[in-house]
Amino acid sequence: MDLGRRVLEQQEPLYAEEEEMYEDEVARLESLPTAFEEGEWSREDLEWIIEWKVGPAFVKPVLGYFHNNDDAVIQEHIERAVHKSSVRDKVEALTSLTGIGVPVASAILLFINPDRFTVIDERAWNVLQETGYLAQELSDDPTVDEYLLYLGACWTLANEYDVSLRTLDRALWVLDINEDRNSSD
């Protein structure tokens, strides 16, 4: 599979067709970064991000665990994720909340700052591995170190092809779906 700016940019309409929450995603990418920066986000915003990341099959159990967090604890950890300078510290602040693993933490970071963060995802990881940007397979329970490796590869690709991280992320997700469909034909 060849990647290039044109290939990456051509995936956006396909992503919009495949992702049921696309319109909400676009709207929240416009509003949530400011809400997080100004401390005006809500628990419902976090629940939406969790649902967007884990999908309908897993949202109930993940939210069940997440609801065990006290509002003040959630507020403290989100503030740390927004204001810490280290990516590791940001991810660890989020994953210390009950019910939040690295994939969901990466999704929250995306909505905190879509220009700097992207979402770790098995489908996107597969494309990066297939194209030689990542050498190892993604573990079943992704670690902070795996996210840092993934994020670095995404930053490299986004810079190399002069696309946004969100364009790259959407394209990688679609490219893996299409690869899966083509290999099952």
C-alpha positions as CSV (number, residue, x, y, z in Angstrom):
1,M,0.0,0.0,0.0
2,D,1.3,3.4,-1.0
3,L,0.7,6.4,1.2
4,G,0.9,10.0,-0.1
5,R,-0.9,13.3,0.4
6,R,-3.4,12.6,-2.4
7,V,-4.2,9.1,-1.1
8,L,-4.6,10.3,2.4
9,E,-6.9,13.3,1.5
10,Q,-9.1,11.0,-0.8
11,Q,-10.1,9.0,2.3
12,E,-12.1,11.8,4.0
13,P,-15.4,11.2,2.1
14,L,-15.1,7.4,2.7
15,Y,-14.5,8.1,6.4
16,A,-17.6,10.3,6.5
17,E,-19.6,7.5,5.0
18,E,-18.3,4.8,7.4
19,E,-18.3,6.7,10.7
20,E,-21.8,7.1,12.0
21,M,-20.8,9.8,14.4
22,Y,-18.9,11.9,11.8
23,E,-21.1,15.0,11.9
24,D,-20.9,15.1,15.7
25,E,-17.2,14.5,15.6
26,V,-16.6,17.4,13.3
27,A,-18.8,19.7,15.5
28,R,-17.0,18.6,18.6
29,L,-13.6,19.0,17.1
30,E,-14.6,22.6,16.6
31,S,-16.0,23.2,20.1
32,L,-14.2,20.9,22.6
33,P,-10.6,22.2,22.3
34,T,-11.8,25.6,23.5
35,A,-14.1,24.0,26.1
36,F,-11.2,22.0,27.5
37,E,-8.8,25.0,27.5
38,E,-11.3,27.2,29.3
39,G,-12.4,24.4,31.7
40,E,-16.0,24.5,30.3
41,W,-16.2,20.8,29.2
42,S,-18.8,18.5,30.8
43,R,-19.0,15.0,32.0
44,E,-21.4,14.4,29.0
45,D,-18.6,15.6,26.7
46,L,-16.3,12.9,28.1
47,E,-19.1,10.3,27.8
48,W,-19.6,11.2,24.2
49,I,-15.8,10.8,23.5
50,I,-15.9,7.4,25.2
51,E,-18.9,6.3,23.1
52,W,-17.2,7.6,19.9
53,K,-14.0,5.7,20.7
54,V,-15.3,2.4,22.0
55,G,-18.5,2.1,19.9
56,P,-21.9,0.7,20.9
57,A,-20.7,-2.8,21.8
58,F,-18.4,-1.6,24.6
59,V,-19.8,1.8,25.7
60,K,-22.0,0.5,28.6
61,P,-19.2,-1.4,30.4
62,V,-16.7,1.4,29.9
63,L,-19.1,4.0,31.1
64,G,-20.0,1.8,34.0
65,Y,-16.4,1.9,35.2
66,F,-16.0,5.5,34.3
67,H,-19.0,6.5,36.4
68,N,-17.1,5.2,39.5
69,N,-15.0,8.4,39.3
70,D,-15.9,11.3,41.5
71,D,-16.6,14.6,39.6
72,A,-13.7,16.3,41.5
73,V,-11.3,13.6,40.5
74,I,-12.3,13.7,36.9
75,Q,-11.9,17.5,36.9
76,E,-8.4,17.2,38.4
77,H,-7.2,14.6,35.9
78,I,-8.6,16.5,32.9
79,E,-7.0,19.7,34.1
80,R,-3.7,17.8,34.4
81,A,-4.2,16.3,30.9
82,V,-4.9,19.8,29.5
83,H,-2.0,21.6,31.2
84,K,0.9,19.2,31.6
85,S,3.6,19.6,28.9
86,S,4.7,15.9,28.7
87,V,2.6,13.6,26.5
88,R,3.3,10.8,28.9
89,D,2.0,12.9,31.8
90,K,-1.1,13.8,29.9
91,V,-1.9,10.1,29.1
92,E,-1.1,8.9,32.6
93,A,-3.4,11.6,34.1
94,L,-6.2,10.3,32.0
95,T,-5.5,6.5,32.4
96,S,-5.4,6.9,36.2
97,L,-9.2,7.5,35.9
98,T,-11.2,4.3,36.4
99,G,-12.4,2.9,33.0
100,I,-10.0,4.9,30.9
101,G,-7.3,3.0,29.0
102,V,-4.7,4.4,26.6
103,P,-7.1,4.2,23.5
104,V,-9.8,6.3,25.3
105,A,-7.1,8.6,26.7
106,S,-5.8,9.2,23.2
107,A,-9.3,10.0,22.1
108,I,-9.7,12.6,24.9
109,L,-6.4,14.1,23.9
110,L,-7.6,14.4,20.3
111,F,-10.5,16.5,21.4
112,I,-8.3,18.5,23.8
113,N,-5.9,19.4,20.9
114,P,-6.5,17.9,17.5
115,D,-3.5,19.6,16.0
116,R,-1.1,17.8,18.4
117,F,-2.8,14.4,19.2
118,T,-4.4,11.5,17.3
119,V,-6.2,8.4,18.4
120,I,-4.4,5.1,18.8
121,D,-6.4,2.5,16.9
122,E,-5.7,-1.0,15.8
123,R,-6.8,-0.3,12.2
124,A,-4.5,2.7,11.8
125,W,-1.7,0.8,13.5
126,N,-2.1,-2.0,11.0
127,V,-1.6,0.4,8.1
128,L,1.4,2.0,9.7
129,Q,2.9,-1.4,10.3
130,E,2.1,-2.6,6.8
131,T,3.8,0.5,5.3
132,G,6.9,0.2,7.5
133,Y,6.3,3.1,9.9
134,L,5.8,0.8,12.8
135,A,7.7,-2.5,13.3
136,Q,5.8,-4.2,16.0
137,E,2.2,-5.3,16.4
138,L,-0.1,-3.4,18.8
139,S,-0.7,-5.2,22.0
140,D,-4.3,-6.1,23.2
141,D,-4.0,-3.5,25.9
142,P,-2.0,-0.6,24.4
143,T,0.5,1.0,26.7
144,V,1.6,4.6,27.1
145,D,4.9,3.7,25.3
146,E,3.0,2.2,22.4
147,Y,1.0,5.4,22.2
148,L,4.1,7.5,22.2
149,L,5.6,5.3,19.4
150,Y,2.3,5.6,17.4
151,L,2.0,9.3,17.9
152,G,5.6,9.8,16.8
153,A,5.0,7.8,13.6
154,C,1.8,9.9,13.0
155,W,3.6,13.2,13.5
156,T,6.3,12.0,11.0
157,L,3.7,11.0,8.4
158,A,1.6,14.1,8.8
159,N,4.7,16.3,8.3
160,E,6.0,14.2,5.4
161,Y,2.7,14.5,3.5
162,D,1.7,17.9,4.8
163,V,-1.7,16.8,6.1
164,S,-3.4,17.3,9.5
165,L,-3.2,14.6,12.1
166,R,-7.0,14.2,11.8
167,T,-6.8,13.7,8.0
168,L,-4.1,11.2,8.6
169,D,-6.0,9.4,11.3
170,R,-9.2,9.2,9.3
171,A,-7.3,8.0,6.2
172,L,-5.4,5.2,8.1
173,W,-8.7,4.0,9.6
174,V,-10.4,3.8,6.2
175,L,-7.4,2.3,4.4
176,D,-7.4,-0.6,6.9
177,I,-11.2,-1.2,6.5
178,N,-10.8,-1.2,2.7
179,E,-7.8,-3.6,3.0
180,D,-9.8,-5.9,5.1
181,R,-12.7,-5.9,2.6
182,N,-10.4,-6.4,-0.3
183,S,-8.6,-9.4,1.4
184,S,-11.9,-11.1,2.2
185,D,-13.2,-10.9,-1.4
